[in-house]
Amino acid sequence: MSKDSFPQLRNNSSKTALVEGDRSYTYAEVNQRIDRFASGLLADKQDLEEERIAFFLPASLDYVTTMHGVWRAGGIAVPLNVASAVAELDHYLNCASVTRLVTSPDYLESLQALCNDLNVQLLTVDEVIASEATALPEIGEDRRAMMLFTSGTTNKPKGVVSTHKTIRAQITTLLDAWAWSENDVIPLFLPLHHIHGIINILSCGLWAGATVHLFAKFDIPKITDEVIAGTYNVFMAVPTIYVKLIQYFESIDAERVIRICDGFRAMRLNISGSAACPVKLFNQWQELTGQVLLERYGMTEIGMGISNPYDGERRAGYVGQPLPGVQCQLFNEDNEPVSEEGTAGEIRIKGDNVFLEYWDNEKATRESFKDDWFCTGDVAVVEDGYYRIMGRSSVDIIKSGGYKLSALEIEGVLLTHEAIVEVAVIGVEDETWGEAVVAVIGLRDGASLDYDELKSWCDGKMSAYKIPKAIKIVDALPRNAMGKVTKPALKELL
């Protein structure tokens, strides 16, 4: 992506762009370093011509340098999950036909054998960066820019390819919708192989001229110290992070809890995303901090598509309305548009924010579109103008006794039980019901629960056909790097 796409990345800007540990870097310093890295990547070439350059880096100056450097040199940036196992990395590097992998010195030894096997050149940022910047190519907006991999919860991960135009659209719709400005300061601790951290936080922050504090992981003591100090005015996280914060509050003295909550209370915006925010959590956070969480809906293929408003009512359990520039429509199983409120349908999306293709997978790309609408696979209803996600059609919609049940809705009710700290609901094959509702539950320390107790508690709280037919209690639910439960893995527990 060219410099013009990120207006504040200028050689004369002394504004702080990034903070990493006890070091801070101005936009001018970051900009110059990116140019030198792009020049080093090019060497004697004029344009990388969409060469796939992968990087295995946590949130850091090196990460920003590498991503923007690849964009400026005309390559396709392939950010990888630093928590990935070697077998997963093998798939990603092979799938994308990666030629070079950039990492930090800490990972060189563990990655060398894999790169040797795949004939991938393994490099550090310092090995690539040139002593001075050279001429860089002009990059058209329709050029491929980035490849992110799907979570692979139902199939092998696919490479989602976005163009520079796609990325620009994903960023700019959020700048206005969430009122970004150069006065914003935000922590970034989410994994940077995912749209949430890359677009919603890092890229929006840099485009707006804001300051982004980089953390290799979610460090609760350090981050909450900064919250107390009033450093941040915007906070974005997945629901699991808000749960961990509430659990942390229970382990520290009351005075520090008050100071942390006051720090959050003073912020202009708290956002939750990447997984459904339970209504119980939404209400808990508001009671503690006064912050009404802004929940939104997006996915790797579209960036953000739907959002609760910055100004206006934010409804618990709802993801809001389509963002500017994004067309959204529900379709039923007969491929017909759903026009009645309260009627479930698959979310389909059109707009410049939609990805270009699945890399080297023409069949999957073709099957994911119908009449130019991208088929998300997520089912929702519209109620009083706001979208409510019922779940993935493949794992969250349970067809039981002739009803279509939302696993997310049932989970939300179960989470209000005082003994339950986490829960996932799935459908399992059943001769009588077609699919039976099963709840996999994690209990609060010291709590106990049996099926008869739970069934009795559920009476009056949900319709009889939604009450789980069975429960299984586990120590912890399987989750991906974004804290989202991987439901196919649950069936192996049953």
C-alpha positions in Angstrom: 0.0 0.0 0.0 1.4 3.4 -1.0 2.3 6.2 1.5 -0.7 8.1 0.2 -2.9 5.4 1.7 -1.7 6.3 5.2 -1.7 10.1 5.2 0.3 10.6 8.5 3.2 8.4 7.4 5.3 11.4 6.4 9.0 12.2 6.8 8.2 15.5 8.5 5.7 14.1 11.1 7.1 14.2 14.6 3.9 12.7 16.1 4.4 9.4 18.0 3.1 6.5 15.9 4.2 3.5 17.9 5.2 2.7 21.4 6.9 -0.6 22.1 8.1 -1.2 25.6 10.0 1.9 26.8 10.7 3.1 23.2 8.5 5.3 21.1 8.8 6.0 17.3 7.5 9.0 15.4 5.6 8.7 12.1 8.7 10.0 10.3 11.0 7.4 11.8 8.6 4.6 11.0 8.1 5.9 7.5 11.8 6.1 6.8 12.4 2.6 8.2 9.6 1.2 6.0 11.1 2.7 2.9 14.5 1.3 3.7 13.0 -2.2 4.3 11.1 -2.0 1.1 14.3 -1.0 -0.7 16.1 -4.0 0.8 13.4 -6.4 -0.3 13.6 -5.1 -3.8 17.4 -5.2 -4.0 18.0 -5.0 -7.7 14.3 -5.4 -8.7 11.9 -2.6 -9.6 8.8 -4.3 -8.3 8.1 -7.5 -6.3 5.2 -8.2 -8.6 3.1 -9.8 -5.9 5.8 -12.1 -4.5 4.4 -13.7 -1.3 6.5 -12.5 1.7 5.5 -14.1 5.0 6.3 -12.8 8.4 6.3 -14.5 11.8 6.5 -11.6 14.2 4.5 -10.4 17.3 3.2 -6.9 17.6 6.3 -4.7 17.2 8.1 -2.0 15.1 9.5 -4.9 13.1 6.0 -6.1 12.3 4.8 -2.7 11.1 8.0 -2.2 9.1 7.6 -5.6 7.4 3.9 -5.3 6.5 4.2 -1.8 5.0 7.5 -2.6 3.4 6.0 -5.6 1.6 3.1 -3.4 0.4 5.4 -0.6 -0.8 7.6 -3.0 -2.7 4.7 -4.5 -4.5 4.5 -7.8 -2.7 1.7 -9.7 -1.0 2.0 -9.6 2.8 1.3 -12.9 4.5 1.3 -12.4 8.3 1.5 -15.6 10.3 0.3 -16.6 13.8 3.3 -16.7 16.1 1.4 -19.4 18.1 1.1 -21.7 15.1 2.5 -25.2 15.2 5.1 -26.3 12.6 2.5 -28.4 10.7 0.2 -25.3 10.4 3.1 -23.1 9.2 4.0 -25.8 6.6 0.4 -25.5 5.2 0.4 -21.7 5.1 3.8 -21.4 3.5 3.0 -24.1 0.9 -0.4 -22.8 0.2 0.8 -19.3 -0.5 4.0 -20.4 -2.3 6.0 -18.1 0.0 9.5 -17.4 -1.1 10.8 -15.4 1.9 9.9 -15.6 5.6 10.8 -12.6 7.9 11.1 -13.3 11.6 12.9 -12.1 14.8 16.2 -13.7 16.0 14.2 -15.5 18.7 12.5 -17.7 16.1 15.4 -18.4 13.7 16.4 -21.7 15.2 12.9 -23.2 15.4 12.0 -22.1 11.8 15.2 -23.0 10.0 14.5 -26.7 9.3 11.0 -26.0 8.0 12.3 -23.2 5.7 15.1 -25.5 4.5 12.5 -28.2 3.6 10.3 -25.8 1.7 13.2 -23.8 0.1 12.0 -20.6 1.8 14.6 -18.0 2.6 14.5 -17.2 6.3 15.5 -13.6 7.2 15.4 -11.0 10.0 14.3 -7.4 9.5 17.9 -6.2 10.1 19.2 -8.5 7.4 16.7 -7.0 4.9 16.8 -3.3 5.7 18.9 -1.2 3.4 21.2 1.6 4.5 19.2 4.1 2.5 15.9 4.2 0.6 15.8 3.8 -3.2 13.0 4.4 -5.7 9.9 2.4 -5.0 7.2 1.3 -7.5 3.8 2.9 -8.0 1.3 0.4 -6.7 -2.2 0.3 -8.3 -5.2 -0.1 -6.0 -6.3 -3.3 -7.7 -3.1 -5.1 -7.0 -3.1 -7.9 -4.4 -1.8 -6.7 -1.1 -2.4 -9.2 1.7 -3.2 -12.9 2.4 -4.8 -13.9 5.7 -5.8 -17.5 6.5 -9.3 -18.5 7.6 -9.6 -20.2 11.0 -10.0 -23.6 9.4 -12.8 -24.6 11.8 -14.8 -26.5 9.2 -12.2 -27.0 6.4 -8.4 -26.6 5.9 -7.5 -22.9 6.2 -7.8 -21.0 3.0 -5.7 -18.0 1.9 -8.0 -14.9 1.8 -6.5 -12.4 -0.7 -7.3 -8.7 -0.4 -6.3 -5.9 -2.7 -5.1 -2.4 -1.7 -8.5 -1.1 -2.6 -10.1 -3.7 -0.3 -7.9 -2.7 2.6 -8.5 1.0 2.0 -12.3 0.4 2.1 -12.1 -1.7 5.2 -10.1 1.1 7.0 -11.9 4.2 5.8 -15.4 3.0 6.6 -14.3 2.5 10.3 -12.5 5.9 10.5 -15.9 7.7 10.2 -18.1 5.1 11.9 -15.9 5.0 15.0 -14.8 8.6 15.0 -11.0 7.9 14.8 -8.7 10.9 15.2 -5.0 11.7 15.6 -5.7 12.2 19.3 -6.5 8.6 19.9 -4.2 6.3 21.8 -4.9 2.5 21.8 -3.2 -0.6 23.0 -2.7 -3.5 20.5 -2.3 -6.9 22.1 -4.4 -9.0 19.8 -2.8 -11.6 17.4 -1.6 -9.9 14.3 -2.6 -12.6 11.8 -6.2 -11.6 12.1 -8.4 -8.8 10.7 -9.2 -7.4 14.1 -5.7 -6.4 15.1 -4.4 -5.7 11.6 -7.2 -3.5 10.3 -9.4 -2.4 13.2 -6.6 -1.3 15.4 -3.2 -1.0 13.7 -4.2 0.2 10.3 -7.0 2.5 11.4 -4.7 3.9 14.1 -1.9 4.6 11.6 -4.3 6.0 9.0 -5.8 8.4 11.5 -2.4 9.5 12.8 -3.1 8.1 16.2 -0.7 6.4 18.6 -0.6 2.6 18.9 1.0 0.9 22.0 2.3 -2.5 20.9 2.2 -5.6 23.2 3.5 -9.0 22.2 0.8 -10.5 24.4 -2.0 -9.3 26.7 -0.1 -8.2 29.8 -2.9 -7.3 32.3 -0.7 -5.6 35.0 1.1 -3.4 32.5 -2.0 -2.5 30.4 -4.1 -1.8 33.4 -1.3 0.5 34.8 -1.6 2.5 31.6 -5.4 2.5 31.9 -5.1 3.9 35.4 -2.7 6.5 34.1 -5.2 7.6 31.5 -3.0 6.7 28.6 -5.6 5.2 26.4 -8.9 6.6 25.2 -9.9 3.7 22.9 -9.9 0.0 23.8 -10.7 -2.9 21.5 -10.7 -6.6 22.5 -12.4 -9.9 22.2 -14.9 -11.0 24.8 -12.4 -13.3 26.4 -10.2 -10.3 27.2 -13.1 -8.6 29.0 -13.8 -11.8 30.9 -10.1 -12.0 32.0 -10.2 -8.4 33.1 -13.2 -9.1 35.3 -11.5 -12.2 36.7 -8.4 -10.0 37.4 -10.6 -7.5 39.3 -11.6 -10.4 41.6 -8.0 -11.1 42.5 -6.8 -7.6 43.4 -7.6 -5.1 46.0 -10.8 -3.0 45.7 -8.9 0.4 45.5 -7.0 -0.8 42.3 -10.2 -2.1 40.8 -11.9 1.3 41.3 -8.9 3.1 39.7 -8.9 0.7 36.7 -12.6 1.0 36.2 -12.3 4.8 36.4 -9.7 4.6 33.7 -12.0 2.7 31.4 -14.9 5.0 32.3 -12.9 8.0 31.0 -12.3 6.4 27.5 -14.4 7.5 24.5 -14.9 4.0 23.2 -14.7 0.3 24.2 -15.3 -2.3 21.4 -15.9 -6.0 21.5 -15.6 -8.3 18.6 -14.3 -11.5 16.8 -16.7 -13.6 18.9 -20.2 -13.0 20.2 -20.3 -10.8 23.3 -22.7 -12.5 25.9 -25.4 -10.2 27.2 -24.2 -11.0 30.7 -20.7 -9.7 30.0 -22.1 -6.7 28.2 -24.1 -5.7 31.3 -21.2 -6.6 33.7 -18.8 -4.3 31.8 -21.3 -1.5 31.8 -21.9 -1.8 35.6 -18.2 -1.8 36.3 -17.0 0.9 34.0 -20.0 2.8 32.6 -18.8 1.8 29.2 -21.5 0.5 26.8 -19.5 -1.9 24.6 -19.8 -1.4 20.9 -20.2 -4.8 19.3 -19.7 -5.3 15.6 -19.6 -8.0 13.0 -17.0 -8.9 10.5 -14.8 -11.7 9.1 -11.6 -12.3 7.3 -13.2 -12.0 3.9 -15.0 -8.6 4.4 -13.3 -6.8 7.3 -16.1 -5.2 9.2 -19.6 -5.3 7.7 -22.0 -4.4 10.5 -21.6 -2.2 13.6 -23.5 -0.8 16.5 -23.4 3.0 16.3 -20.8 5.3 17.8 -23.5 7.8 18.5 -26.8 6.2 19.3 -28.2 3.0 20.9 -25.9 0.1 21.3 -28.0 -3.0 22.0 -26.8 -6.0 24.0 -26.8 -9.1 21.9 -27.0 -7.2 18.6 -24.2 -6.2 16.1 -26.1 -3.2 14.7 -26.5 -2.0 11.2 -24.5 -2.2 7.9 -21.5 0.2 7.8 -21.3 2.9 5.2 -20.3 1.5 1.8 -21.3 -2.0 2.8 -24.4 -3.6 1.3 -25.9 -6.3 3.5 -28.9 -8.6 2.8 -30.3 -11.8 4.4 -31.2 -14.7 2.1 -33.3 -17.8 2.9 -32.4 -21.4 2.0 -34.2 -21.0 -1.4 -31.8 -18.2 -2.2 -34.5 -15.5 -1.9 -34.0 -12.2 -0.1 -35.5 -12.1 3.4 -37.6 -8.9 3.8 -39.5 -9.6 7.0 -38.0 -8.6 10.3 -37.5 -11.5 12.7 -37.0 -14.0 9.9 -33.7 -15.8 9.9 -31.4 -15.8 6.8 -27.8 -16.0 5.7 -25.9 -12.7 5.7 -24.5 -11.8 2.3 -22.3 -8.8 1.6 -21.3 -6.6 -1.3 -18.9 -3.7 -1.4 -15.3 -2.6 -1.9 -14.5 -4.2 1.5 -15.0 -7.7 0.1 -11.9 -9.8 -0.6 -10.7 -10.7 -4.1 -10.3 -14.5 -4.0 -9.2 -17.5 -2.1 -5.6 -18.0 -3.2 -5.2 -20.7 -5.8 -8.7 -22.0 -5.1 -11.0 -21.0 -7.9 -13.7 -23.5 -6.9 -13.9 -22.2 -3.3 -14.0 -18.6 -4.6 -16.7 -19.3 -7.1 -18.8 -21.2 -4.5 -18.6 -18.4 -1.9 -20.4 -15.9 -4.2 -24.0 -15.9 -5.5 -25.0 -13.2 -7.9 -22.0 -11.1 -6.8 -23.0 -11.4 -3.1 -20.4 -12.9 -0.8 -22.1 -15.7 1.2 -20.8 -15.4 4.8 -22.3 -18.6 6.1 -23.5 -16.7 9.2 -27.2 -16.6 10.0 -28.9 -13.6 11.5 -32.3 -11.9 12.0 -33.1 -8.2 11.8 -35.2 -7.0 14.8 -36.2 -3.3 15.0 -33.6 -2.5 12.4 -30.6 -4.1 14.2 -28.9 -7.4 13.2 -28.7 -10.2 15.7 -26.3 -13.0 14.8 -27.7 -16.5 15.4 -24.4 -18.2 14.5 -22.6 -20.1 11.7 -25.0 -22.1 9.6 -22.6 -25.0 9.8 -22.0 -25.2 13.6 -24.3 -22.7 15.4 -27.7 -23.4 13.8 -29.1 -26.6 15.4 -32.1 -28.2 13.6 -34.0 -30.0 16.3 -37.6 -31.2 16.2 -38.4 -29.0 13.2 -37.0 -25.9 14.8 -33.9 -23.9 13.9 -32.2 -23.1 17.2 -29.4 -20.6 17.7 -26.6 -22.1 19.8 -25.4 -18.6 20.6 -28.8 -17.6 22.1 -28.9 -20.7 24.3 -25.3 -20.1 25.4 -26.2 -16.5 26.4 -28.9 -17.8 28.7 -26.7 -20.6 30.2 -24.0 -18.0 31.0 -26.3 -16.3 33.4 -26.2 -19.4 35.7 -24.0 -18.5 38.7 -22.0 -21.7 38.5 -21.1 -21.5 34.8 -18.1 -19.4 33.6 -18.0 -20.6 30.0 -20.2 -22.7 27.7 -20.5 -23.9 24.2 -23.7 -25.4 22.7 -23.6 -27.8 19.8 -26.0 -30.1 18.0 -25.3 -33.8 17.9 -27.1 -36.4 15.8 -30.2 -37.8 17.4 -32.7 -40.3 16.0 -35.7 -38.6 17.6 -34.9 -34.9 17.2 -32.6 -34.9 14.2 -30.1 -33.0 16.3 -30.1 -32.8 20.0 -28.9 -29.8 22.0 -25.8 -30.5 24.0 -24.0 -28.0 26.3 -20.3 -28.3 27.1 -19.7 -26.3 30.3 -16.8 -24.9 32.3 -17.7 -24.3 35.9 -16.6 -21.7 38.4 -13.9 -22.9 40.8 -15.5 -24.9 43.6 -18.9 -25.1 41.9 -20.8 -28.2 40.9 -23.7 -28.9 38.6 -25.6 -31.9 37.3 -28.1 -32.3 34.5 -31.2 -32.4 36.5 -30.2 -29.2 38.3 -29.5 -27.5 35.1 -32.7 -28.6 33.4 -34.8 -27.4 36.4 -33.0 -24.1 36.3 -33.6 -23.7 32.5 -37.4 -24.2 33.0 -39.0 -20.8 32.5 -35.9 -19.3 31.1 -36.1 -20.8 27.7 -38.5 -22.9 25.6 -38.5 -26.6 26.3 -37.0 -27.5 22.9 -34.0 -25.2 23.6 -33.1 -26.9 26.9 -30.0 -29.0 26.5 -30.7 -32.8 26.3 -27.3 -33.4 27.8 -24.4 -31.6 29.4 -20.7 -32.4 29.6 -18.5 -30.6 32.2 -14.9 -29.9 31.1 -11.9 -28.1 32.6 -11.6 -25.7 29.6 -13.2 -25.3 26.2 -10.9 -25.5 23.1 -10.4 -22.0 21.7 -8.5 -20.5 18.8 -6.0 -17.6 19.1 -8.8 -15.0 19.1 -10.5 -16.7 22.1 -13.3 -18.1 19.9 -14.5 -21.7 20.8 -13.6 -24.2 18.0 -16.8 -26.1 18.0 -15.8 -29.0 15.7 -13.2 -29.9 18.3 -15.9 -30.1 21.0 -17.5 -33.2 19.3 -14.2 -35.0 20.0 -14.9 -34.4 23.7 -18.3 -36.1 23.7 
